[in-house]
Amino acid sequence: MDAFSINFFLILCLTAIVGWITRYSFTSYELKPLSPFTKENIFDTVEECFLIFLSGVSAISITLFVSALLGLFNKAFFTTVFIFLLAFYFFKRRTYKKTTCYFPLYLLFIFLFWSVNCFTGLFIKPQAALLNSTDASIYLGTAFNLSNRGNIRHYDEFVSEMNIDEREAFFKNRFPNDDTGKYARFPGGVPLVDISTGTVSFRFSPMLPLWLGFGLEFLGERDFLNLLILFSSISLISLFLMARQLGGVFTGFSLAFIYISFFPQLYYSSFPSSELLTQTLFLSGLWVFIFTFFKGESAPLGNVRLASTLWGVMFFCRIDSLMFLSLSLILIFLCSPNYRERLSEQRYTFVSWLFFFLLAAFFYQFTGGTYQNVISRFLHLDSFVLERINGFLNNKYHFVLTILIAISAVMSLLLNKLLNRQWRRSLRLAGKAFLVFVTMAGVGFFVLRLNHGKFSRSIQWITLYIPEGLLLLLLPGVFFLLFLIKDKIKKTAALMVFLFFLVPAFCYLTDPLVTPMQPWAVRRFVPVIFPLFFLITISGWYILISLIFNKFAGKYKKLFTPFLSLLISLLIILFWNKSFFFLEKPHFENIVTKIEKIVSTFPKKESLVIIPDSQAGMHLQIPLQYMSGLDTLLLPLGSELTDERVNKKAVVTFLKRQLDQGRRVFLILDRKSRRFSYPARAFGLTFLAEKSISFSYLPQVSHYLFPNRTEEFSVNYIIFEFQNREDLQVNDFRVDIGVLWEDIPFVLNGFYGPESEPPPSNKTFRWTGPDARLMIPPVKSIQLLINPWRPQDAVPLDLVAETDGIITSRFNSVLSDQRNLCINIPDDMYEKGKWMELTLKSTPFSPQKLGLSDDIRELGVVVYSIEAGCH
């Protein structure tokens, strides 16, 4: 995968053409044509072209979202929309023929943009990797499902095979900290929307999976992740253009190279994560916002709409961005008279954000959310009222959507009336008072949530990537930027950028929403805080140094550029010194390849794969289900499967019905897992395969050390197949205890790990503890091959065998030389024809307590094998 592929260039051209059509079809009455290309206005032309390209990004994003809601997410629908837009463009352009002569300049920009993508692709190598529990597999699974089914919601045929009790048992959300919903097809963002019909939806940060699904449709599995390079390039250009406006072209290029060498940026640009797309939409929207402000009254209102749309789309990457963006704009309104003078333009921002907020609320309901769960996090309201609201809105999606559109339209008309000149003064005063109140309430909310421990931890996380000395050295750049700029418009723009940096920085420093399990992944700082930090500090230092050279350097002015180049080079070298290892081979294991390795074990069409809840954090279940098409279930196996947590009868009934219908049912476990005691009791388990999948990963960082070089990490999976106990042939039943995996379905618990005698015997065995359990078939007698040896000073052996809780045999030290123990099964138990649980209770001894070794185990007897019938 790289940015040089023809497919990627075609998707780039498609986005660019959609941008041209959108820009000049729907806003032509207020847009000027592109300026003629000259040496003096090269950057002006680039900015105008970039605005057009961003129009394409926003248009495609909205189209993807709407198509997913309508269930039309497919290549045919996208092609139809494109043809319609193209026809509409030619219809509209009959009276605007003068702009067509500038289209060659736009084509030149596309090739320039492609070259930027190729440059970015030299450093960013997209990887579809599962890095020991990341959200990437959720995004990829969702994208593959969208590409295959074309809908953000779909009717799950497998769920339809269950009755209501079985659905309740399997899909009731057993993860207390998971907000997927009351019923989850898979926790982590795949709710079971309607338990009565088996409708499933996807709610987890939908915008990134939508773009990835779009890439799958047009680029295929080989190249679809090249979209990550596109997102990175848009961020890179946005930063460059903002830095150019604040500090000049040199600052822009310097910031671009710093950006591409900074490890968190490099890391999150290489994997499918919502942080990257959030950053892309935020920075591009911010650049349009700042660019429009610089243009003043001459800026078209289409720019305001574009910035609002980019930010509105961003809400579907990270909904928490709605709060910090709103607070930032409120502070800008309160602090900047120049911004308030152009209040009438911002009605489009308000209406756009209102629409996207309401659309987000609709999307949340459409994908199975309940407003009661969301509101209860912030307000304690009468649950009866909220339940009535939810009950009324349930399944009324078209009604809700119509109401939301009507509200947006009414608010738009109302604002147009209120913002007439005679209303502006009163409206501003009232609005100012209201915004002051909202700001104080918002700040108060965060102050109350301020946690010193989280704040100090966040600072320590940041210093993983920006050493403390460098951090302290860069920070004064903020002061230089705000107070050394003399140009009024530029100073206001700098203040705006600073406030957009300050609010999210305060929000995430007080509560970064990242668990201590991820001390090295400063996820919440990547979209906004890091890029704006470098933007304002580098620009501020550039302004200070340029003033010093202009006033005091005299004849040394020629050294200004080399001096700054040296400083920037040292900074880039510092970052590359800690980041370059990330580009070295071997590359990270592709999750698609990993899933294919696992799936190759199963007969795909007739398989049902069960994964323990304990492995849900690895997110294996979602890509298995939606990338391979395997039917997959999560179950709390082992001792956690109790009637209080899940209806065991419903589980057993459903799984037996699957086996009776000829479906093959498999259990996949991490090699270290011991979550097989329940299925071993209820079914026959046959060891099928062991898969060892190794991949490169970044190790977790302890004690706030910077991530070391990539290491090899192995995930070892063992796979068993379920069988009906009644179908197992027990005449020749024999199990060699200690043979890895083969004895696991019969060794329930109370046994220690497999061991073997030294050569030439090499006989495998396991020590029992004081209380060990085995599963045995319905036979008249069972023979155990054991070694009852124990040290001279140990407590004499007293070994009791119980079958389903009834004592059937007892052995003691008098029989210490006995190696073959015969256990007769009572006739009434044998006649029931069911598998039984054999318990071996023995008086234990501890080698450590006897001074024999450091072995602290409580040992009973050695068991070599178990077989049907006594000889």
Secondary structure, DSSP 8 states (H G I E B T S, - for coil): --TT-HHHHHHHHHHHHHHHHHHHHHSGGG--------STTHHHHHHHHHHHHHHHHHHHHHHHHHHHHHT--SHHHHHHHHHHHHHHHHHHGGG-GGGGGGHHHHHHHHHHHHHHHHHHHTT-----B--SS-THHHHHHHHHHHHHH--SEEE-HHHHTS-HHHHHHHHB---TT--S-SBEEETTTEEEEETTTTEEE--SSTHHHHHHHHHHHHHHHHHGGGHHHHHHHHHHHHHHHHHHHHH-HHHHHHHHHHHHH-HHHHHHTTS--HHHHHHHHHHHHHHHHHHHHHHGGGS-HHHHHHHHHHHHHHTTT-TTHHHHHHHHHHHHHHH-HHHHTTGGGGHHHHHHHHHHHHHHHHHHHHTT--HHHHHTTT----HHHHHHHHHHHTT-HHHHHHHHHHHHHHHHHHHHHHTSHHHHHHHHHHHHHHHHHHHHHHHHHHHHT--HHHHHHHHHHHTTTS-HHHHHHHTHHHHHHHHH---HHHHHHHHHHHHHHHHHHHHHHH-----TT-TT--GGGTTTHHHHHHHHHHHHHHHHHHHHIIIIIGGGGGGHHHHHHHHHHHHHHHHHHHHGGGGSSS---BHHHHHHHHHTTS-GGGEEEEEEGGGGGGT-HHHHHHHH--EEEEE--GGG--TTTS-HHHHHHHHHHHHHTT-EEEEEEETT--TTHHHHHHSEEEEEEEEEEEEEE----STT----S-EEEEEEEEEEEEE-GGGS--TT-EEETTSTTTSTTTEEEEE---EE--TTT--EEEEEEEEEEEEE-S-SEEEEEEE----TTS---EEEEEETTEEEEEEEGGGTT--EEEEE--HHHHHHT--EEEEEEE--B-TTTTTS-S----B--EEEEEEES--
